[in-house]
């Protein structure tokens, strides 16, 4: 009885639908009975979902549970133990992670060649996390010799990016740059980590022009493809831009970026970086580099948008994940219908900024808007408040129109203007469905399948039927 939900969960997980996959894995776990290998595999999958959501302790718990039920199955035991030690490394327990990885060394030669490469690649990352760069380089080179041409589409990007990071730390800037450029060739999407590291490398090399080029590309790609669960890379970019601001003599901007990076590292559970930035030396204010002024203006705008995003997150601990999932779903729906990169970028910004006005309303109003007529009227004002707060950014009309419309409904029962279907911004229509899904699954904790049923009952009066059907298709198309 567990086989079908297990297969469905794997399919949904590969498609990036973590909540839908989690529901299927939970069902499978309830019916797995005495098949301990299957039980361990399901628990391992639950651990991987937790790690992708930056819930490191939950991930560690699931991996340990998996190992506790697994009998003498060396190959699977090796894989799950590797996952456990990488979770410990990401959870800032680097010493224990490295000891665990070293204990696995005796079993490596008996593993398939590809699994050996994965082991050395992950061991290299763990050494990098512990700032043991020479040991990291040795492991990454071992992984490189083991990878075949068939492995590279999946592992070429992380391999070359991590080699670039390590070689930068070791001061071999020319080799680092080549590795990072190679990483971009293998990137399956935006190559954001590699671009961030190329920006850092240019700053360290005192190559201001290249720092601007790569930094601008990183900013553009961050906003055009801000998919879910990338806050760690957003923190990394903030820290790198802080270094540029410091070198250009803008100490105030540098400090704001460092504070923002620290907030994002904390939200991502990367506490070693959070602690490191506690000791960040204050940049001294100096004469501003006039040649850097245009890029500094871009950085200021980037920071403004980022801080507006974060202002919404403090309203409730679940809201950052709501925004992540909402952005992921909206992007996937738009991509399913061939929307171009500019439209998808605008949709991403709507998904991230629409509820900014809630940050200017009392907590009680936000969390219980129907408490009274007065609280409801104040809540209904938040789209207009969002637009007021966003005015200094001079956003395109398509974005501001969608933010103004994001609570309108096809039957005219929404607010603030009571528009009907044909009058509502197309971006707002996509947003409304993505938000309804994310709100139920993440904020209210309603299972994925029940959420889909709930959305269907709201069609076509509260939600646009076309986009609800598009949402449903996402979960059957992978």
Protein Blocks (a to p, Z undefined) as FASTA:
>chain_A
ZZmmmmmmmmmmmnopaklmmmmmmmmmmmnomalklmmmmmmmmmmmmmmnopaklmmm
mmmmmmmmpccdfklmmmmmmmmmmmmmmnopaklmmmmmmmmmmmmmmpcfklmmmmmm
mmmmmmmmnopaklmmmmmmmmmmmpcfklmmmmmmmmmmmmmmmmmmnopamlmmmmmm
mmmmmpcblommmmmmmmmmmmmnopaklmmmmmmmmmmmmmmmmcghilmmmmmmmmmm
mmmmmmnopaklmmmmmmmmmmmmmmnopaklmmmmmmpccdddddddfklmmmmmmmmm
mmmmmmmmmmmmmmpmklmmmmmmmmmmmmmmmmmnopafklmmmmmmmmmmmmmmmmmp
cfklmmmmmlpmklmmmmmmmmmmmmmmmmmnopafklmmmmmmmmgcfkopacfkopaf
klpcfklmmmmmmmmmmmmmmmnopafklmmmmmmmmpcklpcfklmmmmmmmmmmZZ
